[in-house]
Amino acid sequence: LANNVPGYIWLTAHKVELFIVAGILLCVAMMAKYMARNAPCPADPALAKACTRLRRWGTVILSLAVILYLIGGFFAFFAADLLL
């Protein structure tokens, strides 16, 4: 795997920093989503429907990103110790 994936060795050597930066970016995204929760959608019914649909999809995608981050953190830091 290390020969076929460029940068794999660098990523594994810096996984703590990588997870910290990713966690900060996820927190910023959640804060931005929270701050925009009451922002108005357009008055046009078609645009308002699209706005509502995109807000729902944004929540789903952000939630999925947080879940994958937690799963990745578990396997990167805890599961390796449990298997050894």
N, C-alpha and C positions, 0 to 999 in steps of 0.2 A: 504494500500500500504506500509506503513512504517513497518509493521510486516513481509511482504513477500519479501521485497528487502533489503538484508543486506547492511548496509552502507548508506542507503538513508538519514537518519537524518544527518549523518556527511557531506554528499555531499551538502545538502541544507544549512547547517550551514556555509559551506566554499565555497559557490558558487562564490564569488568575486575572491578569490584566485585561484579557479579552472579555471575561465574564463581568468584570467590574464596569468596563465601558459599555457593554451591551445592557447591563442592568440600569446604568444611568440613563442611557438612551430610551429604554422602555419606560422608566419613571418620567422622563420628559414628555414622552408621547402620551402617557396616561394623564399627566397634568394638563397638557394642551387639550386633550379630549374632554376632561372635566371642566376646564374653563370655557369651552365652547358649547357646553351642553344646553344652554339657553339661548344660543344665537338664533336669530329668526331665519326661517326658510323663505324663499321668494313667495310673492302673492299669487303668481301664476300657478294654477292647480297642477299642471304637468311637472313644472319645476319643483313645486313643493313635494310632490310624490317622490320624485327622484332624490331630493334632498333627504327625505325621511328614510328612503331605502338605503342610501349611501351611508347615513349615520348608523343604521343597524349593521350594515356590512362592516363598517369601521370598527364597531364594538366587537363583532365576531372575530375579525382578523387580529385585533389587539389582544383579545382574550386568548386566542390560539397561540399568539407569539409568546405571551406570558407563560402559558402551559408548557410550550416547547422549551422555553428558557429554563423553567424549573426542572423538567425532565432531563435536559442536557446537563444542568448543574448537578443533579443527583448522580447521574452516571459518570460525570467527569471527576467528582470529588468524593462521593461516598460509596458507590457500587464497587469501584475498583478495590477499595479497602475490604469490603465484605467478601469479595471473591478470593482474596489472597489468604 
